[in-house]
Amino acid sequence: MMLMNSKKFGLTIEEMVKSKRVTYMEAVILFCEQNEVDVSTVGPMINKSLKEKIQVEAEKLRLIKSSGSATLPI
């Protein structure tokens, strides 16, 4: 895998989400597949902003319980 810090990883995932029209979770998995990286090793590279976006997606898909903070319907 190319040498990458959490900021660059976050920007790469953001770009994949926009260009490929996938979710953040899908983008992380896709990145791992393309770069032959085990998904379990990218955790430390997921910055706070990216983590929050993945959490929101997971809550919307009901994969995890809501964090308790109220969100307005869009």
N, C-alpha and C positions, 0 to 999 in steps of 0.2 A: 504494500500500500504506500502511496505517496505520503510524504511527511506533511502532516496537517494539524493545525491547532483547532480549538473549538470554534473560534470565530470564522475561520475559513470553511470548516465543515458546515457550520450553520448557513453560511452564504451559498455553499454548493447545494445544500438541501433545498434552500429557498428557491434557487434557480431551477432545480429539477421540478419542484412543485408547479412553478409557473410555466415552464416550457413543455413539460410532459402532461400537465393537468392531472396530477395524481395527489393523493393525500400526503401529509408529512410522514406518516408511518410507512406508506408505500415507497416514498422517496428514499427513506433510510434503508429499507430492505433492498431496493433497486441499486442504490449506491454500493451496498455490501456485495451484492451479486456481481456487479460490474467490476469491482475491484478485488474480488476474491477475498473478502474480509468476513470473519465470523461476526454475526450480528451482536453477539454477547460482548464483543470487545469495543464497540463504539460508544458505550455508555458515558465514559468520561469526556468524550468529545461533544456531547449534547449540551449546549449552553442553556441558560435559564429561559431565554426567549423561545427557543425551539422546544424545550421541554413543556412549556406552557401551551404551545400550539398543539403539540401531540396530545396533551392531557385534555384539551377542549375537544379535539376530534374523538378521542376515546369516550369521553362523556356523552357526546352527541350520538355515538354509535352504541351507547350503553354497554361498553366493554368494561368500564369502571364506574363506580358510584360518583355522583357529583361531589365536588370538593366542598359543597355547602355554601359557596358564594352565589348569590342570586345573579342570574343572567337574564337579560331582557330578550324576548323572542324577536327574531329578525325576519 
